[in-house]
C-alpha cells in the first residue's frame, strides 16, 4: 500500500509540474474512522477532467489496494484529488 500511495502522489506531482503552473501544493493526511484520507490540492490553472493515461493509472493503482480516488478541477481554480484507503 505504501508504494502504491507513493506512486500515485508521484504521478499527481508530475502532472502538477507539467501542466498546472501551480505555485503551491498541499498534501494533507488524516484519519476518518478506520480509513486514511489524503487530500492533494494545488492552486494551478485547473483543467477539464479527462482521464488520460496518468490519471487513469492513479485510479487503477488506488483501486488495486481497495481504495478510492476522486478528482475535482475547474479552469483557473486549481486541481484537487481525494484519496481514501
Contact map, one row per residue, 1 for C-alpha under 8 A:
1111100000000000000000000000000000000000000000000000000000000000100000000000000000000
1111110000000000000000000000000000000000000000000000000000000000000000000000000000000
1111111000000000000000000000000000000000000000000000000000000000000000000000000000000
1111111100000000000000000000000000000000000000000000000000001100100000000000000000000
1111111110000000000000000000000000000000000000000000000000000100000000000000000000000
0111111111000000000000000000000000000000000000000000000000000000000000000000000000000
0011111111100000000000000000000000000000000000000000000000000000000000000000000000000
0001111111110000000000000000000000000000000000000000000001001100000000000000000000000
0000111111111000000000000000000000000000000000000000000000000000000000000000000000000
0000011111111100000000000000000000000000000000000000000000000000000000000000000000000
0000001111111110000000000000000000000000000000000000011001000000000000000000000000000
0000000111111111000000000000000000000000000000000000001000000000000000000000000000000
0000000011111111100000000000000000000000000000000000000000000000000000000000000000000
0000000001111111110000000000000000000000000000000000000000000000000000000000000000000
0000000000111111111100000000000000000000000000000000010000000000000000000000000000000
0000000000011111111111000000000000000000010100000000000000000000000000000000000000000
0000000000001111111111000000000000000000000000000000000000000000000000000000000000000
0000000000000111111110000000000000000000000000000000000000000000000000000000000000000
0000000000000011111110000000000000000000000000000000000000000000000000000000000000000
0000000000000011111111000000000000000000000111000000000000000000000000000000010000000
0000000000000001111111100000000000000000000110000000000000000000000000000000000000000
0000000000000001100111111000000000000000011110000000000000000000000000000000010000000
0000000000000000000011111000000000000000011100000000000000000000000000000000000000000
0000000000000000000001111100000000000000011100000000000000000000000000000000000000000
0000000000000000000001111110000000000001111000000000000000000000000000000000000000000
0000000000000000000000011111000000000011110000000000000000000000000000000000000000000
0000000000000000000000001111100000000111100000000000000000000000000000000000000000000
0000000000000000000000000111110000000111000000000000000000000000000000000000000000000
0000000000000000000000000011111000011110000000000000000000000000000000000000000000000
0000000000000000000000000001111100011100000000000000000000000000000000000000000000000
0000000000000000000000000000111111111000000000000000000000000000000000000000000000000
0000000000000000000000000000011111111000000000000000000000000000000000000000000000000
0000000000000000000000000000001111100000000000000000000000000000000000000000000000000
0000000000000000000000000000001111110000000000000000000000000000000000000000000000000
0000000000000000000000000000001111111000000000000000000000000000000000000000000000011
0000000000000000000000000000111101111100000000000000000000000000000000000000000000011
0000000000000000000000000000111100111110000000000000000000000000000000000000000001111
0000000000000000000000000011110000011111000000000000000000000000000000000000000001110
0000000000000000000000000111100000001111100000000000000000000000000000000000000111100
0000000000000000000000001111000000000111110000000000000000000000000000000000000111000
0000000000000000000000001110000000000011111000000000000000000000000000000000011110000
0000000000000001000001111100000000000001111100000000000000000000000000000000011100000
0000000000000000000001111000000000000000111111000000000000000000000000000000111000000
0000000000000001000111110000000000000000011111000000000000000000000000000001111000000
0000000000000000000111000000000000000000001111100000000000000000000000000011111000000
0000000000000000000100000000000000000000001111110000000000000000000000001111111000000
0000000000000000000000000000000000000000000011111000000000000000000000001111011000000
0000000000000000000000000000000000000000000001111100000000000000000000001110000000000
0000000000000000000000000000000000000000000000111110000000000000000000111000000000000
0000000000000000000000000000000000000000000000011111000000000000000000000000000000000
0000000000000000000000000000000000000000000000001111111100000000000000000000000000000
0000000000000000000000000000000000000000000000000111111100000000000000000000000000000
0000000000000000000000000000000000000000000000000011111110000000000000000000000000000
0000000000100010000000000000000000000000000000000011111111000000000000000000000000000
0000000000110000000000000000000000000000000000000011111111100000000000000000000000000
0000000000000000000000000000000000000000000000000011111111110000000000000000000000000
0000000000000000000000000000000000000000000000000000111111111000000000000000000000000
0000000100100000000000000000000000000000000000000000011111111100000010000000000000000
0000000000000000000000000000000000000000000000000000001111111110000110000000000000000
0000000000000000000000000000000000000000000000000000000111111111000000000000000000000
0001000100000000000000000000000000000000000000000000000011111111100000000000000000000
0001100100000000000000000000000000000000000000000000000001111111111110000000000000101
0000000000000000000000000000000000000000000000000000000000111111111100000000000000000
0000000000000000000000000000000000000000000000000000000000011111111000000000000000000
1001000000000000000000000000000000000000000000000000000000001111111000000000000000001
0000000000000000000000000000000000000000000000000000000000000111111100000000000000001
0000000000000000000000000000000000000000000000000000000000000111111110000000000000111
0000000000000000000000000000000000000000000000000000000000100110011111000000000000111
0000000000000000000000000000000000000000000000000000000001100100001111100000000011110
0000000000000000000000000000000000000000000000000000000000000000000111110000000011100
0000000000000000000000000000000000000000000000001000000000000000000011111000001111000
0000000000000000000000000000000000000000000000001000000000000000000001111100001110000
0000000000000000000000000000000000000000000001111000000000000000000000111110111100000
0000000000000000000000000000000000000000000001110000000000000000000000011111111000000
0000000000000000000000000000000000000000000011110000000000000000000000001111110000000
0000000000000000000000000000000000000000000111100000000000000000000000000111110000000
0000000000000000000000000000000000000000001111000000000000000000000000001111111000000
0000000000000000000101000000000000000000111111100000000000000000000000001111111100000
0000000000000000000000000000000000000000111111100000000000000000000000111100111110000
0000000000000000000000000000000000000011110000000000000000000000000000111000011111000
0000000000000000000000000000000000000011100000000000000000000000000011110000001111100
0000000000000000000000000000000000001111000000000000000000000000000011100000000111110
0000000000000000000000000000000000001110000000000000000000000100001111000000000011111
0000000000000000000000000000000000111100000000000000000000000000001110000000000001111
0000000000000000000000000000000000111000000000000000000000000100111100000000000000111
